[in-house]
């Protein structure tokens, strides 16, 4: 058969039954390459084929979950109408007979700052426009949304075009239906709308840019306090008066004064705008975590389970150049690219290092050398710390960007320029070395630099302006959970009280609740990552939190047998950047147009050809597949067709004319046929 996501899911299922070992399906690729679609198709196929005990997990519930996550976790860009802005691990727990007993969702690395700041041409989270278009008049009146503000500093507002408003209204109705499918009550839904409305009113209230820190429009700030169930003074204190709150806590606790480290971490001097933006970001992060908890409540079960299949979805690789944009990439896009490079490094270790090590253990000579280029070189530019560097003659050991930001934040008078100079002194080539291939280059533009991602094949230009502020602790964001947990509205308070038991250091990961044995093991893995890491000492470090969330994601996946799925964008414009979607031919098939240079960059950056060369040598247990964007090879709703005897041997080689020889080899090698399992 041609490569198909259901074949990967089927293989993972058989491996789980035969080896009783956890499995993981990990799609990799650019943003807009169809990774989320692959994840949903794999989950629907597994649930529909294996079935679940007591119908606790169903295809309808999986579809409802993705509808909710699409609303709360995706944004509209010029190349993708639903671009994912968080990472997730969705786990299906199986018993010894192969039936599903429960499901468990964990999310991390949510781009929470998107609530208050969006790059030009991109939207806020989709749920805001859907709510403003679909709420009935009774809810609008209760939430003070019957009249819209003239401007909103967060970019939240109703759709301007009639067609867009109708689509948003339909999407909101689908969102409500999905919530009902997962057992989210009307009161819980209303509490969710309250938090979203509170964020909208905070954006309408704004903050004074000069003078004392306070709201610019008190009427809208009063509306925010009302829908969140708190007094105006309480909201003002939580947003702006952090040091007053610390003094009160210090007096009530009886401590004399803060230590030097506590004084340095007590919080930087923030502007009023940063305070309001921090509160909005914190509210949305807590709301997202509460929604994940409600989803897990619907899937939870106390039945015994044997092993799990985890499906991992991430935002993927981001480069504004792919959409012909002139702007440089943001700090948030750097974080998404960091996740992608880490998972690509995991593919490198499992595909090459582990396989060759296994050959050495068995004393089998293999005519294959380990590829010289590794994704770890790019990862080091971002997160290398002193413990990863062997002792040498350098006066100062090089550190990655995250750790440089972490240190410079604590230095009085430091700046973005100091961060850039330190980074370039560690990793940028100088003098005669500049002709050599490196993984970082300082740009001519002010405060800009390039990181050569994808083994140097796909450089991304970043603008470091304002990154010091993003690396600073925002006390308003920390105070958001207290605003919600101390609300005078019972339904709102009840929704967020379970989060009060969560350790502060683990607060950035959602889905740390569950009853099944497998869920408790995954939760324990995440908590152990946070508590055992050296970076955990800096509980208030923003950059350390990013690193720990990434470590938690990889630690969850490394426990299992991994099946990688490489999603490729077949041409410029296939992800919606430019050009039109493929039009059906007269024969009914989709017209195949490929951009060979674009494909070559992706194939070489992912090291797929090297992996296939090792695979062709024999005895290699390669676990990967290649999936094109769905508009080229549409995913079918049913399972793969049972192959005939003629199809099994020999494997066919398909040629698509403009496709390079390497891609034909890729297709033929991976066209493996698997018999359907009994279910």
Number of C-alpha atoms within 10 A of each C-alpha: 19 19 23 24 27 22 24 19 24 22 18 24 21 16 16 23 17 8 11 16 16 26 28 25 29 23 28 28 24 21 25 27 26 24 29 23 18 25 23 20 21 21 26 21 22 24 21 17 18 18 20 22 16 12 14 16 22 20 18 14 23 21 17 22 22 18 20 23 20 20 22 22 23 23 21 16 19 16 18 17 16 17 23 26 23 20 22 21 23 21 24 28 27 29 19 13 10 19 20 28 26 31 28 29 24 24 23 22 25 23 21 22 18 22 25 24 16 16 12 9 8 18 21 24 25 23 23 23 23 25 22 25 22 20 18 11 11 11 14 17 12 12 23 19 18 15 8 14 15 7 13 17 18 22 18 23 18 16 16 8 8 9 10 15 18 15 15 23 19 14 21 25 16 17 25 18 16 21 23 15 17 20 15 18 14 12 13 18 16 15 23 19 22 22 23 24 23 27 28 29 30 28 27 28 25 24 25 15 14 10 8 11 19 24 23 16 16 16 12 21 24 22 22 29 21 21 23 26 23 18 15 16 11 12 22 18 16 23 28 25 17 18 14 12 12 13 13 10 12 14 11 9 9 8 9 8 11 13 9 9 9 10 11 14 17 17 17 16 11 17 18 22 21 22 25 29 28 26 27 29 25 24 26 25 24 22 22 20 23 20 23 22 24 19 25 23 18 19 22 20 23 11 16 15 22 20 24 28 28 28 26 24 23 26 27 29 23 22 23 16 15 18 17 11 12 9 14 18 22 20 17 19 21 19 22 22 25 24 26 24 25 19 23 23 19 20 24 22 16 18 25 22 14 12 18 21 11 13 14 12 9 9 9 10 9 12 7 12 10 12 12 5 14 19 24 19 18 25 22 19 24 22 20 21 17 13 9 12 12 8 9 8 7 7 6 9 16 22 23 20 23 22 21 22 27 19 15 19 25 15 10 9 8 13 17 17 15 15 23 19 13 18 24 18 12 16 18 21 18 12 7 7 10 11 9 10 11 17 21 23 20 20 13 8 8 11 18 18 24 18 21 20 23 26 21 20 14 16 18 23 23 22 18 19 17 13 17 19 16 17 19 22 20 26 24 26 24 20 19 22 21 16 23 23 20 17 21 15 16 13 15 24 19 16 20 22 16 13 20 12 8 14 11 12 18 19 18 18 23 24 23 24 21 23 15 19 17 23 26 14 13 23 19 14 16 23 17 13 21 23 16 10 13 11 16 18 13 15 15 19 21 18 23 23 22 19 21 25 22 20 18 22 25 16 16 20 23 15 14 18 20 24 21 23 23 23 24 24 25 24 18 19 16 25 27 17 17 15 11 10 14 13 13 11 10 8 7 8 11 16 15 18 15 19 15 15 13 15 19 17 16 21 20 15 21 24 21 22 17 17 20 19 13 23 18 11 11 10 10 17 11 20 20 22 24 22 27 20 22 18 17 20 15 11 18 12 10 12 17 20 12 12 14 10 8 8 13 14 9 8 15 14 12 14 14 12 11 11 16 15 12 13 19 15 16 20 21 17 18 19 20 17 19 17 13 16 11 6 9
